[in-house]
């Protein structure tokens, strides 16, 4: 099969690495990709939201599978656009991703909360507000228990969620989002919800909107500082399997959350052929949903795909042809950890185009280097983002895997490099 992956980060590098292992993979293209991905497949200079170019390339290069990495093209309707290409242009492939309507599970916090309410899926209590009922929102915040969680309704590049420890701070955030449109249209509506106290974990499934298969789970570490301190980031590292994700907890997740979600999609006629990312909170042994995402996570992908011992391209084919229910899912018995190296100043302001040394180093067979924010300038690898690269290692324990990744990162250098050395600390 000919495969086109959309995206340029660590998630897409991991997807390319996994798909390239399949004996079903003929030609592998990535748009726009990065220098690390270029070592696996053919880079195509094409934006992830340039639907016309994506359609033309898919037709001309006989793309069988279009794998969408980031959320924005999904929310913008790439699935629906390419479905039209089947009838209007004779394209014969399929998209791994939901329809525009179903992608509202991630694209609109209010949509997802109402969806969960309809199907009795456990989640935090909430209310939603716009400029029209702004004063009601102020009153709601003033009487709300602390901390308070405020979420921009739409996509805000991972920055639209704020946890306020005081009512004054929450009121300032609320005004900034609604009145000053901090995130543009994304914060025209704000969802305010109760703070769930527990341990976060993410579960990933592949579904055709009727059947599903769990393909992995992981614990992500968002805070920039060790000991989970400092500002939130896009993710500083991940581990899998998570020790508390035992059979009983997973049974609760499937029965109370995954199955009702997929059943709800089918009942409402929401076309879904792709990944669902369930962002969960383990509240005293009971799972509750924090958020849905309509694609894989980053850096979670960098640990769940190395642990998955099943051919991913075969799973995509099963999703498309209706045999997903019969697929066999196998996982490695080892532990996996990824540690993210970020630019100095991240998640605030940071410089780009900083020379990187050491990415050419040969890694041991149990470790993988995934590029996230890098580019090649005249043969010199330089930084091109806040999260620059990750090293994923397989080990006999979480601690062993983390320590090996940290050790290998010491051989990679760029000015301002920063990474956490304590990923998975509570499981040591």
C-alpha positions, 0 to 999 in steps of 0.5 A: 500500500502507498501511504501518505502521513500528514504532519511534522512532529514526533508523533508523525515520526513514530507513525512513519517508523511503525508503518514502515515496518509493515510488509504491506507498506510500498511507498511512504510519503510524509508532508511536510515531515522533518529531517528525522522522518526523511530517513524513513520515507519521502518528504513532500513539501505540502501543508497539512491544511492544503486540501487541494494539494493533498487531493492531487498528490493522493490521486497522482501517487495512488495513495491507498492510506492517508494518515492524519497526524494533527487535529487541525485538518481533521477539525477542518474536514479533511476526511469529508474533502477526501471522501468527495475525491472518491466520487468526483475524482476516482480516488480509491484510498481511505483516510485514517481520521474522523469526519468533520462532524465527529471531530467536534469531539476535540474541536469543541469542548462544549460539544464533547461535554454534551455528548458525554452527558447524553451517554452517561459517560463520567466526566467533571460537572461543567457550564458553558458561557459566551459574551452574551451570558458573560455576567452569569459566568462571573457569578458562576465563577464567584460561587465555584469551588477551587481550583477552577478549570477554564477551557477555550471551547475550540482548538487553541494549540494546546494552550486553551486550558487554565487551572485557576487556584483563586477566584480572582485569577479565574475571573481574569482568565475568563475575561481574557478569553471571552472579552479580549478573545485571547484565543480568537474564535476558539475562546468565543465560548468558554467551558468552566468545569470542576477540578478532578483530583487524581492521576492522569492517564491516556487510552488510545483506540482505533475505531470504525465507528462501530467496532474498536480496538485498544492499541495502547495507554500512557501517562504523560508528564505535562509540567516543565519542571521536575516533580511536576512543577512549573508551567504546562507544556505539550508534554515532557515525557511519557511511560507505558504500561502504567502500573495502576492500569490493571485489568479491573481499571481497564474493564471500567474504562471500556465499559463506562467510557470507550464502549458508550462513546463508540456506541454514541458515535454510531447512534448519532450517525457520526462517521469515525474511522480513526483514533480516539484519544481518551484523556482520563483521570483516575479518581480513587480508582474510578476513571473520568474523562477530561477530554477527547482528542480525535488523533494520537497524542504527542509524545504518547505516540512515541511510547505506545507504538513501540510497545504495540506488537501488531502491524499498524497498517494491517489494523488500518486496513481492518478498520476500513474493510470492517474486520477490526473486531477480529484483529489480534492486538499484541503488546510487548512485555517490556516497559517504554519511556520517552523523554523530550528535549525542549528549547530553552525558554519553552513553553514561553518564548524560545529561539529557533535555528540553534545548531544541534549536535549528536543526532547522528549518534548510533543508538543501542537497539533498545532505543529510538530517536524521534525528531519533533521540532528540527530542520536541516539548514545546508546539512546542519541540523537545527532546532525548529520548535519548542519540543525538539526531539525525544528518545524512547527506550525499552527496558525491564522497568520504567526506571530503567527505560527512563534512565537510559533515555536520559543517559542518551540525551546527554550525548545530544547538545544544543544551546539551551537544551532542557529535559526532565530526568524524573519522568515516571518518578512515582513508579520507581 
